[in-house]
């Protein structure tokens, strides 16, 4: 699990600690999802990746669809559930 805000100063996990394997995401969708889960806005993601905010939105919607969720919080919960040790054999 990720550190609590009181412990680490931020509840957001660093992109390097977010495991998005097993959702069938493209490399770009994985990149967008990781930045979204770091707390970046669509505009900030767009600037960082040199794409339009509309393209970011499209990628986010595809990520949600592939993960079977409808929100960033639900995506985070799906990632955490998939990465639990008891689910290790069903990750892919």
Secondary structure, 3 states (H helix, E strand, C coil): CCCCHHHHCCCCCCHHHCCCCCCCCCHHHHHHHHHHHHCCCHHHHHHHHCCCHHHHHHHHHHHHHHHCCCCHHHHHHHHHHHCCHHHHHHCC
